[in-house]
Amino acid sequence: MPRRQTGLSYLWGITICIMSRLPALIAALLISFSSFAQIVKPVHWSWQAQKVKEGEYKLVFTAQIDKPWHTYGINIPDGGPVRTSFTYDKNGDVQMVGKMTESGPKMKDAMDDVFQIKLRYFEEKAVFEQTVKAKKGTKVTGTLEYMACDDKSCLAPERKKFEIVIP
């Protein structure tokens, strides 16, 4: 008849058994947690300069937005989400002309379910344009900030640096 372990020898046996399987257990937990921690980036930005006439250009910022997400316009009332905004670094060779415009094929002015106020938002695509007077070959640099939401929640506001070379 096999001898039954008792006391410290029994605990030592369990400890050795657990320790031998610990690396596999940790690996399994890390793999399962990493599948839940996917980083969501539903808005994809691009930018360019388009020549309007000699010395005048249109800066065009385009946001491609994954379904079911949306992002907000540049004129959002207080108490709402973070509005899309553009901050330009100082450059003596660049002068802003007029105000930025916004457009998109699915631009909506509607009551937002998350914030409970009327907002302008964009689904699928948003285009923001700013006319500038600039010297050929100069760079326009800065930061854009935006927030993406779906019908249930919002992601943290995000900032992206941009650099546009005037052709």
C-alpha beads as a LAMMPS data file, in Angstrom:
LAMMPS data file: protein, C-alpha beads

167 atoms
166 bonds

1 atom types
1 bond types

-500.0 500.0 xlo xhi
-500.0 500.0 ylo yhi
-500.0 500.0 zlo zhi

Masses

1 110.0

Atoms # bond

1 1 1 0.000 0.000 0.000
2 1 1 1.461 3.399 -1.006
3 1 1 2.446 5.685 1.784
4 1 1 0.299 8.811 2.098
5 1 1 2.126 12.145 2.359
6 1 1 1.293 14.403 5.254
7 1 1 2.319 17.793 6.549
8 1 1 5.256 19.646 5.018
9 1 1 6.202 16.991 2.498
10 1 1 2.664 17.125 1.063
11 1 1 2.783 20.946 0.763
12 1 1 6.255 20.739 -0.791
13 1 1 4.943 18.322 -3.427
14 1 1 2.030 20.614 -4.335
15 1 1 4.363 23.637 -4.552
16 1 1 6.721 21.806 -6.929
17 1 1 3.763 20.681 -9.079
18 1 1 2.391 24.248 -9.356
19 1 1 5.810 25.799 -10.003
20 1 1 6.510 23.376 -12.830
21 1 1 3.289 24.442 -14.581
22 1 1 3.542 28.163 -13.757
23 1 1 5.255 29.332 -17.000
24 1 1 2.547 27.675 -19.113
25 1 1 -0.189 29.183 -16.942
26 1 1 1.315 32.683 -17.195
27 1 1 1.681 32.355 -20.982
28 1 1 -1.946 31.240 -21.341
29 1 1 -3.157 34.183 -19.245
30 1 1 -1.081 36.702 -21.210
31 1 1 -2.374 35.404 -24.535
32 1 1 -5.994 35.559 -23.384
33 1 1 -5.596 39.068 -21.923
34 1 1 -3.875 40.399 -25.031
35 1 1 -6.862 39.415 -27.163
36 1 1 -9.037 41.681 -25.014
37 1 1 -6.563 44.588 -25.124
38 1 1 -6.785 45.334 -28.850
39 1 1 -6.017 48.987 -29.606
40 1 1 -8.864 50.590 -31.520
41 1 1 -7.866 53.278 -34.046
42 1 1 -11.020 53.924 -36.100
43 1 1 -9.942 57.240 -37.692
44 1 1 -7.212 57.317 -40.346
45 1 1 -5.826 60.747 -41.303
46 1 1 -4.109 62.069 -44.405
47 1 1 -3.210 65.631 -45.426
48 1 1 -1.947 67.533 -48.430
49 1 1 -1.606 71.007 -49.952
50 1 1 -3.470 71.896 -53.149
51 1 1 -2.499 74.957 -55.167
52 1 1 -5.379 77.426 -55.597
53 1 1 -3.378 80.138 -57.390
54 1 1 0.139 81.559 -57.227
55 1 1 1.080 81.920 -53.544
56 1 1 -2.260 80.545 -52.277
57 1 1 -2.906 76.949 -51.235
58 1 1 -5.607 74.863 -49.647
59 1 1 -4.542 72.600 -46.781
60 1 1 -6.763 69.516 -46.974
61 1 1 -7.087 67.167 -43.980
62 1 1 -9.037 63.971 -44.663
63 1 1 -10.300 61.553 -42.020
64 1 1 -11.355 58.074 -43.163
65 1 1 -13.619 56.731 -40.398
66 1 1 -14.300 53.040 -39.781
67 1 1 -17.899 51.908 -39.224
68 1 1 -19.650 52.261 -36.733
69 1 1 -17.489 55.152 -35.478
70 1 1 -17.880 58.878 -36.046
71 1 1 -15.860 61.998 -35.273
72 1 1 -16.945 65.541 -34.518
73 1 1 -16.843 68.857 -36.326
74 1 1 -14.824 71.966 -35.540
75 1 1 -17.698 73.955 -33.974
76 1 1 -18.926 71.944 -30.990
77 1 1 -20.698 73.582 -28.024
78 1 1 -19.299 73.352 -24.503
79 1 1 -20.425 70.301 -22.568
80 1 1 -19.963 68.017 -25.530
81 1 1 -17.145 65.896 -26.898
82 1 1 -13.707 67.148 -27.861
83 1 1 -14.133 69.024 -31.128
84 1 1 -11.802 68.388 -34.022
85 1 1 -9.200 71.137 -33.903
86 1 1 -6.037 72.167 -35.712
87 1 1 -3.139 74.030 -34.121
88 1 1 -0.450 75.384 -36.435
89 1 1 3.162 75.952 -35.434
90 1 1 4.424 79.508 -35.992
91 1 1 5.793 80.119 -39.466
92 1 1 6.399 83.612 -40.855
93 1 1 6.073 82.262 -44.413
94 1 1 2.449 81.125 -43.867
95 1 1 -0.657 83.273 -43.405
96 1 1 -4.154 81.872 -42.783
97 1 1 -6.882 83.116 -45.131
98 1 1 -10.441 82.931 -43.822
99 1 1 -11.836 80.185 -41.615
100 1 1 -11.474 76.428 -41.858
101 1 1 -14.334 74.611 -43.593
102 1 1 -15.637 71.096 -43.018
103 1 1 -17.552 68.702 -45.242
104 1 1 -18.272 65.035 -45.720
105 1 1 -20.660 62.721 -47.551
106 1 1 -22.256 61.657 -44.243
107 1 1 -22.066 64.914 -42.278
108 1 1 -24.907 65.040 -39.763
109 1 1 -26.318 67.693 -37.462
110 1 1 -28.268 65.683 -34.913
111 1 1 -28.870 64.926 -31.261
112 1 1 -25.948 62.885 -29.962
113 1 1 -27.054 59.886 -27.860
114 1 1 -23.907 59.903 -25.742
115 1 1 -23.714 63.643 -24.913
116 1 1 -27.431 64.495 -25.205
117 1 1 -26.833 67.712 -27.182
118 1 1 -27.134 68.625 -30.857
119 1 1 -23.784 68.129 -32.587
120 1 1 -22.206 67.997 -36.016
121 1 1 -20.478 64.721 -36.658
122 1 1 -19.079 62.746 -39.554
123 1 1 -19.391 59.097 -40.481
124 1 1 -17.123 57.323 -42.998
125 1 1 -15.240 60.465 -44.126
126 1 1 -14.604 64.048 -43.032
127 1 1 -12.705 66.728 -44.946
128 1 1 -11.340 69.872 -43.281
129 1 1 -9.879 72.645 -45.471
130 1 1 -7.912 75.781 -44.624
131 1 1 -6.745 78.278 -47.248
132 1 1 -3.299 79.789 -46.678
133 1 1 -0.930 82.196 -48.372
134 1 1 2.505 80.644 -48.352
135 1 1 5.870 80.670 -50.040
136 1 1 6.602 77.729 -52.287
137 1 1 8.705 75.050 -50.571
138 1 1 7.805 76.006 -46.999
139 1 1 6.379 73.528 -44.503
140 1 1 3.179 73.878 -42.519
141 1 1 3.408 71.902 -39.286
142 1 1 1.160 71.481 -36.299
143 1 1 -1.130 69.193 -34.378
144 1 1 -4.686 68.056 -34.924
145 1 1 -6.894 66.751 -32.132
146 1 1 -10.071 64.714 -32.473
147 1 1 -12.332 62.295 -30.653
148 1 1 -14.021 59.179 -32.027
149 1 1 -17.249 57.705 -30.672
150 1 1 -19.741 55.018 -31.569
151 1 1 -23.356 54.901 -30.359
152 1 1 -22.354 53.582 -26.925
153 1 1 -18.964 55.020 -25.964
154 1 1 -16.085 57.303 -26.884
155 1 1 -12.367 56.761 -27.141
156 1 1 -9.961 59.133 -25.414
157 1 1 -9.154 62.226 -27.495
158 1 1 -6.159 61.737 -29.724
159 1 1 -3.543 64.132 -31.107
160 1 1 -1.628 63.724 -34.360
161 1 1 1.275 65.813 -35.599
162 1 1 1.202 66.818 -39.258
163 1 1 3.663 68.273 -41.744
164 1 1 2.581 69.563 -45.135
165 1 1 5.096 70.748 -47.719
166 1 1 3.820 73.560 -49.930
167 1 1 4.539 72.386 -53.511

Bonds

1 1 1 2
2 1 2 3
3 1 3 4
4 1 4 5
5 1 5 6
6 1 6 7
7 1 7 8
8 1 8 9
9 1 9 10
10 1 10 11
11 1 11 12
12 1 12 13
13 1 13 14
14 1 14 15
15 1 15 16
16 1 16 17
17 1 17 18
18 1 18 19
19 1 19 20
20 1 20 21
21 1 21 22
22 1 22 23
23 1 23 24
24 1 24 25
25 1 25 26
26 1 26 27
27 1 27 28
28 1 28 29
29 1 29 30
30 1 30 31
31 1 31 32
32 1 32 33
33 1 33 34
34 1 34 35
35 1 35 36
36 1 36 37
37 1 37 38
38 1 38 39
39 1 39 40
40 1 40 41
41 1 41 42
42 1 42 43
43 1 43 44
44 1 44 45
45 1 45 46
46 1 46 47
47 1 47 48
48 1 48 49
49 1 49 50
50 1 50 51
51 1 51 52
52 1 52 53
53 1 53 54
54 1 54 55
55 1 55 56
56 1 56 57
57 1 57 58
58 1 58 59
59 1 59 60
60 1 60 61
61 1 61 62
62 1 62 63
63 1 63 64
64 1 64 65
65 1 65 66
66 1 66 67
67 1 67 68
68 1 68 69
69 1 69 70
70 1 70 71
71 1 71 72
72 1 72 73
73 1 73 74
74 1 74 75
75 1 75 76
76 1 76 77
77 1 77 78
78 1 78 79
79 1 79 80
80 1 80 81
81 1 81 82
82 1 82 83
83 1 83 84
84 1 84 85
85 1 85 86
86 1 86 87
87 1 87 88
88 1 88 89
89 1 89 90
90 1 90 91
91 1 91 92
92 1 92 93
93 1 93 94
94 1 94 95
95 1 95 96
96 1 96 97
97 1 97 98
98 1 98 99
99 1 99 100
100 1 100 101
101 1 101 102
102 1 102 103
103 1 103 104
104 1 104 105
105 1 105 106
106 1 106 107
107 1 107 108
108 1 108 109
109 1 109 110
110 1 110 111
111 1 111 112
112 1 112 113
113 1 113 114
114 1 114 115
115 1 115 116
116 1 116 117
117 1 117 118
118 1 118 119
119 1 119 120
120 1 120 121
121 1 121 122
122 1 122 123
123 1 123 124
124 1 124 125
125 1 125 126
126 1 126 127
127 1 127 128
128 1 128 129
129 1 129 130
130 1 130 131
131 1 131 132
132 1 132 133
133 1 133 134
134 1 134 135
135 1 135 136
136 1 136 137
137 1 137 138
138 1 138 139
139 1 139 140
140 1 140 141
141 1 141 142
142 1 142 143
143 1 143 144
144 1 144 145
145 1 145 146
146 1 146 147
147 1 147 148
148 1 148 149
149 1 149 150
150 1 150 151
151 1 151 152
152 1 152 153
153 1 153 154
154 1 154 155
155 1 155 156
156 1 156 157
157 1 157 158
158 1 158 159
159 1 159 160
160 1 160 161
161 1 161 162
162 1 162 163
163 1 163 164
164 1 164 165
165 1 165 166
166 1 166 167
